[in-house]
Amino acid sequence: MPDTSTPAVPDTTAPAAAPPLRRELGLLSATALNMIDMVGIGPFVTLPLVMGFVGPYFLLAWLVGAGLSIFDGLIWSELGAAYPEAGGSYRFLKLAYGEQKWGRLLSFLYVWQTLVQAPLVLASGAIGFAQYFGYLVPLTEWWQPKLVSGTVVLLLMVLLYRRIGDIGRLGVLLWTGVLGLMAWLIIGGLTHSTHAVAWLPAGGAAALPGILLSAAMGQATVKTIYSYLGYYNVCHLGGEIREPQRVIPRSIFLSILGIMALYLLLNWSVGTVIPWQEAKESKFIVSTFVERLYGATAAKAATALVLWVAFASLFAVLLGYSRIPYAAAADGEFLPVFARTHPTKHFPHVSLLVLGGVGFVFSLLFKLGEVISAILAMRILVQFVGQAVGLVLLRRRRGTAGLPFRMPLYPLPVVVAVVVWLWVFWSIKDGIVLHTNEAAHTQVVLPFQVAALLMMGLGTIIFLLWSRRLGRWPFGTARATAND
């Protein structure tokens, strides 16, 4: 019987039937892709920044970032195991807030932001790659770093233009480079330490609250969290994971705990060889660290491994994000061209090419310091906070009886995650410089938090125009479903 509750308007977003994604990624491949996504260039460029913010308490900042990742990982694990489909947060938000009502808006905003934030993440890694490449080959002309970063993005697109099973094997190969570099750096610190590094402040546990709640710790945590992001990459690939109810939660926590151990040991190792007062000023901290231990030749080899790790991370980033516009388009909620999959290799090639192309342009336009805080500010409200609240709504509506994974101590992890994410959002101090008055030494700066809200507002306007054209909610009567 036809549905007479909606206007008889042709749905121009309905894509043609496409071959389904193949579930070819197991626990090893999924964990490898997660971990190379998490490491990337992040810890190597943010380590000196964190030391600059909190001085001798830099290890605490990395512990805070790990703690937030663990609490947030519980949210991702429950949602990812219950709804293992392509798109990750896109699908979670739509189900949580109602597939025909508010869920359409929240999931649209997430995809809308992905078209900007995913290329920015890609560009930030490529720019960081070019920065470290400058240690090996001096890049003295203005265009040379841009040539390097742009070439990196183009090469990524070529490597990812293949079926998912081949990518899983390539991801494991890249992962070996990540583990090899981290092991080398950690062992170097363990065998050549000359300075003590404190895990707790001089005042002991009594001094912890004041340090943890300080503005400096907030800014440092923004940088450490940027380096931990990526533990949820497996959820974006949910439609391509074998036994997702078991593999997704295990992959998330293996990734978080493994990277936490590596980051803490890496920071401790560097801090025991190079005092934080000196390390915070270093542009190539890993290269400087290895050069001090083993000489210039070894430093060049370490720098090459850093570039390997950065490239591996971008490989996983572009792979995961390319599935998000695809998932939205396959649902009829985004431009239908993004729903196309390669006729023989069975992957969303249009989405891959568009995000990679925009990332290529961004890699030529921006500087590294301009994107890290912006990326985090844009993600927090819709993706992380919105998703945490959405999990509560899903539990109330659907119960927990059929959940493959249920977080322990519910709702405490949700409350902690939301509070800390909002604290991190408030702690972002960077912004976009709109005008500089050199005579008065003043600047007009648009905070990244405001920029993120403006981006959400623009996305809402586009969503309303799109919905009005299709005669859908809130302009048409939403179809009643069990999810609303």
VEXTOR-773064 format. One record per residue (C-alpha): residue number from 1; residue in three letters; x, y, z. Coordinates in steps of 0.5 Angstrom, whole numbers, plus 2048, in hexadecimal, padded with zeros to 3 digits. Layout:
ATOM   tormar   tilo     X     Y     Z
ATOM      NUM    ALA     X     Y     Z
...
***
This chain:
ATOM   tormar   tilo     X     Y     Z
ATOM        1    MET   800   800   800
ATOM        2    PRO   803   807   7FE
ATOM        3    ASP   805   80C   803
ATOM        4    THR   800   812   803
ATOM        5    SER   804   815   809
ATOM        6    THR   809   819   804
ATOM        7    PRO   808   81D   7FE
ATOM        8    ALA   809   81A   7F7
ATOM        9    VAL   80F   81D   7F6
ATOM       10    PRO   815   819   7F2
ATOM       11    ASP   81A   817   7F6
ATOM       12    THR   820   819   7F2
ATOM       13    THR   825   817   7F7
ATOM       14    ALA   824   810   7F7
ATOM       15    PRO   82A   80C   7F4
ATOM       16    ALA   82A   807   7EF
ATOM       17    ALA   82B   800   7F2
ATOM       18    ALA   833   7FF   7F3
ATOM       19    PRO   837   7F9   7F5
ATOM       20    PRO   837   7F8   7FC
ATOM       21    LEU   83E   7F9   800
ATOM       22    ARG   841   7F3   802
ATOM       23    ARG   843   7F1   809
ATOM       24    GLU   84A   7EF   808
ATOM       25    LEU   84E   7F2   80E
ATOM       26    GLY   84F   7EE   814
ATOM       27    LEU   852   7F0   81B
ATOM       28    LEU   859   7F1   819
ATOM       29    SER   858   7F5   813
ATOM       30    ALA   853   7FA   817
ATOM       31    THR   857   7FB   81D
ATOM       32    ALA   85D   7FC   818
ATOM       33    LEU   859   802   814
ATOM       34    ASN   857   805   81B
ATOM       35    MET   85E   805   81E
ATOM       36    ILE   861   808   817
ATOM       37    ASP   85B   80D   817
ATOM       38    MET   85C   80F   81E
ATOM       39    VAL   864   810   81E
ATOM       40    GLY   865   814   818
ATOM       41    ILE   869   81A   818
ATOM       42    GLY   865   81C   81F
ATOM       43    PRO   86A   81A   824
ATOM       44    PHE   870   81C   821
ATOM       45    VAL   86E   823   81F
ATOM       46    THR   869   824   826
ATOM       47    LEU   86E   822   82B
ATOM       48    PRO   872   828   82B
ATOM       49    LEU   86C   82C   82B
ATOM       50    VAL   869   828   831
ATOM       51    MET   870   829   835
ATOM       52    GLY   86F   831   834
ATOM       53    PHE   868   831   837
ATOM       54    VAL   869   82D   83D
ATOM       55    GLY   871   82C   83E
ATOM       56    PRO   873   826   842
ATOM       57    TYR   86C   824   843
ATOM       58    PHE   86C   822   83B
ATOM       59    LEU   86A   81B   83D
ATOM       60    LEU   864   81C   841
ATOM       61    ALA   861   820   83A
ATOM       62    TRP   862   819   837
ATOM       63    LEU   85F   815   83C
ATOM       64    VAL   859   81A   83C
ATOM       65    GLY   858   819   834
ATOM       66    ALA   859   812   835
ATOM       67    GLY   853   812   83B
ATOM       68    LEU   84E   816   836
ATOM       69    SER   850   811   831
ATOM       70    ILE   84E   80B   835
ATOM       71    PHE   848   80E   837
ATOM       72    ASP   846   810   830
ATOM       73    GLY   848   809   82E
ATOM       74    LEU   843   806   832
ATOM       75    ILE   83D   80A   82E
ATOM       76    TRP   840   808   827
ATOM       77    SER   841   801   829
ATOM       78    GLU   83A   800   82B
ATOM       79    LEU   837   804   825
ATOM       80    GLY   83C   801   820
ATOM       81    ALA   83A   7FA   823
ATOM       82    ALA   833   7FB   822
ATOM       83    TYR   833   7FE   81C
ATOM       84    PRO   839   7FC   818
ATOM       85    GLU   837   800   811
ATOM       86    ALA   83B   804   80D
ATOM       87    GLY   83C   80C   80F
ATOM       88    GLY   83D   80B   816
ATOM       89    SER   83A   811   81A
ATOM       90    TYR   835   813   814
ATOM       91    ARG   831   80D   815
ATOM       92    PHE   832   80D   81D
ATOM       93    LEU   82F   814   81D
ATOM       94    LYS   829   813   818
ATOM       95    LEU   827   80D   81C
ATOM       96    ALA   828   810   823
ATOM       97    TYR   824   816   821
ATOM       98    GLY   81F   813   81C
ATOM       99    GLU   820   811   815
ATOM      100    GLN   81A   816   812
ATOM      101    LYS   81B   81C   817
ATOM      102    TRP   820   81F   81B
ATOM      103    GLY   825   819   819
ATOM      104    ARG   825   81B   812
ATOM      105    LEU   827   822   815
ATOM      106    LEU   82D   820   819
ATOM      107    SER   82F   81A   814
ATOM      108    PHE   82F   820   80F
ATOM      109    LEU   833   825   813
ATOM      110    TYR   838   81F   814
ATOM      111    VAL   839   81D   80D
ATOM      112    TRP   839   825   80B
ATOM      113    GLN   83F   826   810
ATOM      114    THR   842   820   80D
ATOM      115    LEU   843   823   807
ATOM      116    VAL   847   828   80A
ATOM      117    GLN   84A   825   810
ATOM      118    ALA   84D   81F   80C
ATOM      119    PRO   851   823   807
ATOM      120    LEU   853   827   80D
ATOM      121    VAL   856   821   811
ATOM      122    LEU   859   81E   80A
ATOM      123    ALA   85C   825   809
ATOM      124    SER   85F   825   810
ATOM      125    GLY   862   81F   80F
ATOM      126    ALA   865   820   809
ATOM      127    ILE   868   827   80B
ATOM      128    GLY   86B   824   811
ATOM      129    PHE   86E   81F   80C
ATOM      130    ALA   871   825   808
ATOM      131    GLN   874   828   80F
ATOM      132    TYR   878   822   811
ATOM      133    PHE   87A   821   809
ATOM      134    GLY   87D   827   80A
ATOM      135    TYR   882   824   80F
ATOM      136    LEU   885   81F   809
ATOM      137    VAL   884   824   803
ATOM      138    PRO   884   82C   805
ATOM      139    LEU   87E   82F   802
ATOM      140    THR   880   836   801
ATOM      141    GLU   87B   838   7FC
ATOM      142    TRP   874   83A   7FE
ATOM      143    TRP   871   835   7F9
ATOM      144    GLN   875   82F   7FB
ATOM      145    PRO   872   82D   801
ATOM      146    LYS   86B   82E   7FD
ATOM      147    LEU   86E   829   7F8
ATOM      148    VAL   870   824   7FD
ATOM      149    SER   869   824   801
ATOM      150    GLY   865   824   7FA
ATOM      151    THR   869   81E   7F8
ATOM      152    VAL   867   81A   7FE
ATOM      153    VAL   860   81B   7FD
ATOM      154    LEU   860   819   7F6
ATOM      155    LEU   864   813   7F7
ATOM      156    LEU   85F   811   7FD
ATOM      157    MET   859   811   7F8
ATOM      158    VAL   85D   80D   7F3
ATOM      159    LEU   85F   807   7F9
ATOM      160    LEU   858   807   7FB
ATOM      161    TYR   854   806   7F4
ATOM      162    ARG   854   7FF   7F5
ATOM      163    ARG   84F   7FA   7F9
ATOM      164    ILE   84F   7F9   800
ATOM      165    GLY   852   7F3   801
ATOM      166    ASP   859   7F5   7FE
ATOM      167    ILE   858   7FC   802
ATOM      168    GLY   858   7F7   809
ATOM      169    ARG   85E   7F4   807
ATOM      170    LEU   862   7FA   805
ATOM      171    GLY   860   7FD   80C
ATOM      172    VAL   863   7F8   810
ATOM      173    LEU   869   7F9   80C
ATOM      174    LEU   869   800   80D
ATOM      175    TRP   868   7FF   815
ATOM      176    THR   86E   7FB   815
ATOM      177    GLY   872   802   814
ATOM      178    VAL   86E   805   819
ATOM      179    LEU   870   800   81E
ATOM      180    GLY   877   800   81C
ATOM      181    LEU   878   807   81D
ATOM      182    MET   875   808   824
ATOM      183    ALA   879   802   826
ATOM      184    TRP   87F   805   824
ATOM      185    LEU   87E   80B   827
ATOM      186    ILE   87B   808   82E
ATOM      187    ILE   881   804   82E
ATOM      188    GLY   886   809   82D
ATOM      189    GLY   883   80D   833
ATOM      190    LEU   883   807   837
ATOM      191    THR   88B   806   836
ATOM      192    HIS   88D   80D   836
ATOM      193    SER   889   811   83B
ATOM      194    THR   88D   817   83F
ATOM      195    HIS   887   81B   842
ATOM      196    ALA   881   819   846
ATOM      197    VAL   87A   81A   844
ATOM      198    ALA   875   81A   849
ATOM      199    TRP   86E   817   849
ATOM      200    LEU   86B   81B   84E
ATOM      201    PRO   86C   822   850
ATOM      202    ALA   871   824   856
ATOM      203    GLY   86B   825   85A
ATOM      204    GLY   868   81E   859
ATOM      205    ALA   861   81C   859
ATOM      206    ALA   85F   822   85C
ATOM      207    ALA   861   827   857
ATOM      208    LEU   85E   823   851
ATOM      209    PRO   857   826   851
ATOM      210    GLY   85A   82D   850
ATOM      211    ILE   85F   82B   84B
ATOM      212    LEU   859   827   847
ATOM      213    LEU   854   82C   847
ATOM      214    SER   859   832   845
ATOM      215    ALA   858   835   83E
ATOM      216    ALA   85F   833   83C
ATOM      217    MET   85D   82C   83D
ATOM      218    GLY   857   82D   839
ATOM      219    GLN   85B   830   833
ATOM      220    ALA   860   82A   834
ATOM      221    THR   85A   825   834
ATOM      222    VAL   858   828   82D
ATOM      223    LYS   85E   826   82A
ATOM      224    THR   85F   81F   82D
ATOM      225    ILE   858   81D   82B
ATOM      226    TYR   859   81F   824
ATOM      227    SER   85F   81A   824
ATOM      228    TYR   85A   814   827
ATOM      229    LEU   854   815   822
ATOM      230    GLY   853   810   81E
ATOM      231    TYR   851   80A   822
ATOM      232    TYR   84A   80A   81F
ATOM      233    ASN   84D   809   818
ATOM      234    VAL   84A   802   818
ATOM      235    CYS   843   805   819
ATOM      236    HIS   843   808   813
ATOM      237    LEU   845   802   80F
ATOM      238    GLY   840   7FE   813
ATOM      239    GLY   83D   7FB   80D
ATOM      240    GLU   844   7F8   80B
ATOM      241    ILE   845   7F5   811
ATOM      242    ARG   845   7ED   813
ATOM      243    GLU   841   7EB   819
ATOM      244    PRO   840   7F3   81B
ATOM      245    GLN   83C   7F1   821
ATOM      246    ARG   843   7EE   824
ATOM      247    VAL   848   7F2   820
ATOM      248    ILE   846   7F9   820
ATOM      249    PRO   846   7FA   828
ATOM      250    ARG   84D   7F6   829
ATOM      251    SER   850   7FA   823
ATOM      252    ILE   84E   800   826
ATOM      253    PHE   851   7FE   82D
ATOM      254    LEU   857   7FB   82B
ATOM      255    SER   859   801   827
ATOM      256    ILE   858   806   82C
ATOM      257    LEU   85C   802   832
ATOM      258    GLY   861   801   82D
ATOM      259    ILE   862   808   82A
ATOM      260    MET   861   80A   832
ATOM      261    ALA   867   806   834
ATOM      262    LEU   86B   808   82E
ATOM      263    TYR   86A   80F   82F
ATOM      264    LEU   86C   80F   836
ATOM      265    LEU   872   80B   835
ATOM      266    LEU   874   810   82F
ATOM      267    ASN   873   816   833
ATOM      268    TRP   877   813   839
ATOM      269    SER   87C   811   834
ATOM      270    VAL   87D   818   831
ATOM      271    GLY   87D   81C   838
ATOM      272    THR   882   817   83B
ATOM      273    VAL   887   819   835
ATOM      274    ILE   885   820   834
ATOM      275    PRO   883   825   839
ATOM      276    TRP   87C   828   838
ATOM      277    GLN   87E   82F   838
ATOM      278    GLU   882   82D   832
ATOM      279    ALA   87D   828   82F
ATOM      280    LYS   878   82D   82F
ATOM      281    GLU   87C   831   82A
ATOM      282    SER   87D   82C   825
ATOM      283    LYS   87A   82C   81E
ATOM      284    PHE   87D   825   81C
ATOM      285    ILE   87C   822   823
ATOM      286    VAL   87D   81A   821
ATOM      287    SER   883   81C   81C
ATOM      288    THR   886   820   822
ATOM      289    PHE   885   81A   827
ATOM      290    VAL   888   815   822
ATOM      291    GLU   88E   81A   820
ATOM      292    ARG   890   81B   827
ATOM      293    LEU   890   813   829
ATOM      294    TYR   893   810   822
ATOM      295    GLY   895   816   81E
ATOM      296    ALA   893   819   817
ATOM      297    THR   892   813   813
ATOM      298    ALA   88E   810   818
ATOM      299    ALA   88A   816   819
ATOM      300    LYS   888   816   811
ATOM      301    ALA   886   80F   811
ATOM      302    ALA   881   810   817
ATOM      303    THR   87E   816   813
ATOM      304    ALA   87D   812   80E
ATOM      305    LEU   879   80D   812
ATOM      306    VAL   875   813   815
ATOM      307    LEU   873   814   80E
ATOM      308    TRP   871   80D   80D
ATOM      309    VAL   86D   80E   813
ATOM      310    ALA   86A   814   811
ATOM      311    PHE   868   811   80A
ATOM      312    ALA   865   80B   80D
ATOM      313    SER   861   80F   811
ATOM      314    LEU   85E   813   80C
ATOM      315    PHE   85D   80D   808
ATOM      316    ALA   858   80A   80D
ATOM      317    VAL   855   811   80E
ATOM      318    LEU   853   812   807
ATOM      319    LEU   851   80B   807
ATOM      320    GLY   84C   80C   80D
ATOM      321    TYR   849   813   80B
ATOM      322    SER   848   811   804
ATOM      323    ARG   842   80C   806
ATOM      324    ILE   83E   811   80A
ATOM      325    PRO   83B   815   804
ATOM      326    TYR   83A   80F   801
ATOM      327    ALA   836   80C   806
ATOM      328    ALA   832   812   806
ATOM      329    ALA   831   812   7FF
ATOM      330    ALA   82F   80B   7FF
ATOM      331    ASP   829   80D   804
ATOM      332    GLY   827   812   7FF
ATOM      333    GLU   829   818   804
ATOM      334    PHE   82F   81B   800
ATOM      335    LEU   831   81C   7F8
ATOM      336    PRO   82F   815   7F5
ATOM      337    VAL   836   815   7F1
ATOM      338    PHE   83A   814   7F8
ATOM      339    ALA   836   80D   7F8
ATOM      340    ARG   839   80A   7F2
ATOM      341    THR   83E   804   7F3
ATOM      342    HIS   844   802   7EF
ATOM      343    PRO   841   7FD   7EA
ATOM      344    THR   846   7F8   7EB
ATOM      345    LYS   84A   7FA   7F1
ATOM      346    HIS   844   7FB   7F5
ATOM      347    PHE   846   801   7F9
ATOM      348    PRO   843   808   7F9
ATOM      349    HIS   847   80C   7F4
ATOM      350    VAL   844   812   7F3
ATOM      351    SER   844   814   7FB
ATOM      352    LEU   84B   812   7FB
ATOM      353    LEU   84D   816   7F5
ATOM      354    VAL   849   81C   7F7
ATOM      355    LEU   84C   81C   7FF
ATOM      356    GLY   853   81B   7FC
ATOM      357    GLY   852   821   7F7
ATOM      358    VAL   850   826   7FC
ATOM      359    GLY   855   824   801
ATOM      360    PHE   85A   825   7FB
ATOM      361    VAL   858   82C   7FB
ATOM      362    PHE   858   82D   802
ATOM      363    SER   85F   82A   803
ATOM      364    LEU   861   830   7FE
ATOM      365    LEU   85D   835   802
ATOM      366    PHE   85E   835   809
ATOM      367    LYS   864   834   80F
ATOM      368    LEU   864   82F   814
ATOM      369    GLY   862   833   81A
ATOM      370    GLU   85C   836   816
ATOM      371    VAL   859   82F   816
ATOM      372    ILE   85A   82B   81C
ATOM      373    SER   855   82F   821
ATOM      374    ALA   850   830   81B
ATOM      375    ILE   850   829   81A
ATOM      376    LEU   84E   827   821
ATOM      377    ALA   849   82D   822
ATOM      378    MET   845   82B   81C
ATOM      379    ARG   845   824   81F
ATOM      380    ILE   843   824   826
ATOM      381    LEU   83C   827   826
ATOM      382    VAL   838   823   821
ATOM      383    GLN   83C   81C   820
ATOM      384    PHE   83F   81B   827
ATOM      385    VAL   83A   81F   82C
ATOM      386    GLY   834   81D   827
ATOM      387    GLN   836   816   827
ATOM      388    ALA   837   815   82E
ATOM      389    VAL   830   818   830
ATOM      390    GLY   82D   814   82A
ATOM      391    LEU   82F   80D   82D
ATOM      392    VAL   82B   80F   833
ATOM      393    LEU   825   810   82F
ATOM      394    LEU   826   80A   82B
ATOM      395    ARG   827   806   832
ATOM      396    ARG   820   809   834
ATOM      397    ARG   81C   807   82E
ATOM      398    ARG   81F   801   82C
ATOM      399    GLY   822   7FE   833
ATOM      400    THR   828   7FA   833
ATOM      401    ALA   826   7F3   833
ATOM      402    GLY   829   7F2   82B
ATOM      403    LEU   82F   7F6   82C
ATOM      404    PRO   835   7F2   82A
ATOM      405    PHE   839   7F6   82F
ATOM      406    ARG   837   7FA   835
ATOM      407    MET   83C   7FF   838
ATOM      408    PRO   83D   7FE   840
ATOM      409    LEU   83B   803   845
ATOM      410    TYR   836   806   840
ATOM      411    PRO   834   80C   840
ATOM      412    LEU   83B   80F   844
ATOM      413    PRO   83F   80E   83D
ATOM      414    VAL   83A   812   839
ATOM      415    VAL   83A   818   83F
ATOM      416    VAL   841   818   83F
ATOM      417    ALA   842   818   838
ATOM      418    VAL   83D   81E   837
ATOM      419    VAL   840   822   83C
ATOM      420    VAL   847   821   83A
ATOM      421    TRP   846   822   833
ATOM      422    LEU   842   829   834
ATOM      423    TRP   848   82B   839
ATOM      424    VAL   84D   829   833
ATOM      425    PHE   848   82E   82E
ATOM      426    TRP   848   833   833
ATOM      427    SER   850   833   834
ATOM      428    ILE   851   834   82D
ATOM      429    LYS   855   83B   82C
ATOM      430    ASP   857   83B   825
ATOM      431    GLY   853   83F   81F
ATOM      432    ILE   853   841   818
ATOM      433    VAL   856   848   818
ATOM      434    LEU   851   84D   814
ATOM      435    HIS   855   853   814
ATOM      436    THR   85C   856   817
ATOM      437    ASN   85D   85D   819
ATOM      438    GLU   865   85D   819
ATOM      439    ALA   865   864   81B
ATOM      440    ALA   861   863   822
ATOM      441    HIS   864   85B   822
ATOM      442    THR   85D   859   822
ATOM      443    GLN   859   853   81F
ATOM      444    VAL   852   852   81E
ATOM      445    VAL   851   84A   81F
ATOM      446    LEU   84B   846   81E
ATOM      447    PRO   84C   840   823
ATOM      448    PHE   84B   839   820
ATOM      449    GLN   845   837   825
ATOM      450    VAL   841   83D   821
ATOM      451    ALA   844   83B   81A
ATOM      452    ALA   841   834   81C
ATOM      453    LEU   83A   836   81E
ATOM      454    LEU   83A   83B   818
ATOM      455    MET   83C   834   814
ATOM      456    MET   836   831   817
ATOM      457    GLY   831   836   816
ATOM      458    LEU   833   837   80E
ATOM      459    GLY   832   82F   80E
ATOM      460    THR   82B   830   811
ATOM      461    ILE   829   835   80C
ATOM      462    ILE   82B   830   806
ATOM      463    PHE   828   82A   80A
ATOM      464    LEU   821   82E   80A
ATOM      465    LEU   822   830   803
ATOM      466    TRP   823   829   801
ATOM      467    SER   81D   827   805
ATOM      468    ARG   819   82C   802
ATOM      469    ARG   81B   82A   7FB
ATOM      470    LEU   819   823   7FC
ATOM      471    GLY   813   824   801
ATOM      472    ARG   816   821   807
ATOM      473    TRP   816   822   80E
ATOM      474    PRO   815   827   811
ATOM      475    PHE   811   82A   80A
ATOM      476    GLY   80E   823   809
ATOM      477    THR   80B   81E   80E
ATOM      478    ALA   810   819   810
ATOM      479    ARG   80F   812   80F
ATOM      480    ALA   80E   80E   815
ATOM      481    THR   813   809   817
ATOM      482    ALA   815   805   81D
ATOM      483    ASN   81B   809   81D
ATOM      484    ASP   817   810   81E
***
